[in-house]
Amino acid sequence: MTISIGLIGTDHHPRTYAGFVRGIRDRSRPVHTHEEGTDVLKIILAAYRSAREKQEIKL
């Protein structure tokens, strides 16, 4: 199997993606679950919204 990952920018290091690629290759579970990823995304989006609206956002 060959995996090609396109990167945007120049500050990416190959080790950043090593766990991701290893998981695909070995069919192993990721270090973080999709639920954790979704929670982090909600926090990031709330931070942007808070900055835009200049008020606290309830999570």
Secondary structure as GFF3:
##gff-version 3
##sequence-region A 1 59
A	DSSP	three_ten_helix	14	17	.	.	.	ID=ss1
A	DSSP	alpha_helix	18	26	.	.	.	ID=ss2
A	DSSP	alpha_helix	34	53	.	.	.	ID=ss3
###
